[in-house]
Amino acid sequence: MGISGVIEVEATFDRPCGFLTVHRTSRLALAAGRVTDPEPYREGEDEEEPLSSGPTP
């Protein structure tokens, strides 16, 4: 879990889709969008390094 109870989510969109981010308590829509022309998924390619969540000891 991130700072202040925020959960970071990573997603790959490899086909057209729509999305909606909603605040659960108030049901307020925070963000909405659509992916109309995504890059095709290339299986077996090296994935990007994940972002660091803090300093490495």
Buried (B, 14 or more C-beta within 10 A) or exposed (E): EEEEEEEEEEEEEEEEEEEEEEEEEEEEEEEEEEBEEEEEEEEEEEEEEEEEEEEEE
